[in-house]
Amino acid sequence: LAPRLKEWEQFLAEEALSNQELEFETVCAVFTAIFMGYIVFHDFSE
């Protein structure tokens, strides 16, 4: 899961750099995705 998130973060970072006006939305989307992924992963591991 971790390597996958790393790739996704890098991809989104590059997208944000090429599209500055969408940076805020991208950051929000990244944090939401990571937060949701953490919750799902946490629920699965219990």
C-alpha positions, 0 to 999 in steps of 0.5 A: 500500500505504501509504495502505491501511495508514494507513486500516487503522491508523486503523480499528483504532485507533478499534475499540480505543478503543471496546473497551478490553479488546481493545486488546492483541489489536488491537495484536498483530494490527496489528503481525502484519499490518504485519510479514507485509505488509512481508515479502510486499511485500519479497519481491515487490519483489525 
